[in-house]
């Protein structure tokens, strides 16, 4: 032990004398991030819930204007059933003085605007970022006949899903929407994203470009579901696009169709990371869960060295542990470059869902 202390002191002295940044050399190696032990019990204020609406998704940002925390989420009437996300979801907006709530509803950020628009009836899957002094809200939109179906999805709405971006100078809005998706399905009927696309996630790359990861569905398998379901990447020079597709599937598992969903991608410690929902337990022995992937270039991905982020349970500050039917739509919130919270959509039953903001504490 004494020998180790002496070595550390010598290294620190050398660092001071030479200007060498020792702390920069103590960052974790690519793929070594371990999120599971960082997860802390959840305060009850960090449960954003509503008696009359399903609440899904959840993305958080701190305003540089009012210094408040702005939550964007998907919601739709509970009376229509869970499957009405595809026909009646809208991206709404809530505000708090803390990243762990309580949050209060403030507005509908991306409301219905007419079925003639590509995103005219439904907005869903929000993820918010602050780039170049402006706020960018990426989302999934669709249109169709507007008919909610309790026992199955409305497939025309599902297959009309595209990815868009809205832009604002203030997180309170107004949000400028566009008449075309920021990235659209491919016209080639054999393409991997010929049928629909959803679940966008975006991060800025070290060279200043923007990497998008998204879910795509091909037309090669029987309708109306289609398939295979894959994840693809695209890159743009500006946050509003245009995004150029790379067309190489990622988060794949041998002999498993539709292995992953709900990606959230970010860059830290000279490495890209992505949390995804493991649909069928293809990546760990934990069954359906949240798992971690990493990449050194954003294009080629491997399972993280500590892959399991969370199984289907959460722990509350009162000491209780709750088993869940679903823990999905993971997104991280950073403040001053540090991990603060993991946001997830929670399903206790098929008739009850909400968002949680799970505290994270650095453990390495």
Buried (B, 14 or more C-beta within 10 A) or exposed (E): EEEEEEEEEEEEEEBEEEEEEEEEEEEBEBBBBBBBEBBBBBBEBBBBBBEEBBBBBBBBBBBEEEEBBBBBBBBBEBEBBBBBBBBBBBBBBBBBEEBBBBBEBBEBBBEBBEBEBBBBBBBBBBBBBBBEEBBBBBBBBBBBEBEBBEEEBBBBBBBBBBBBBBBBEBBBBEBEBBEEBBBBBBEEEEBBBBBBBBBBBBBBBEEEBBBBBBBBBBBBEEEEBBBBBBBBBBBBEEBBBEBBBBBBBBBBBEEBEBBBBBBBBBBBEEBBBBBBBBBEBBBBEBEBBBBBBBBEEBEEBEBBBBBBBBBBEBBBEEEEEEEBBBBBBBBBBBEEEEBBBBBBBBBBEEEBBBBBBBBBEEEE
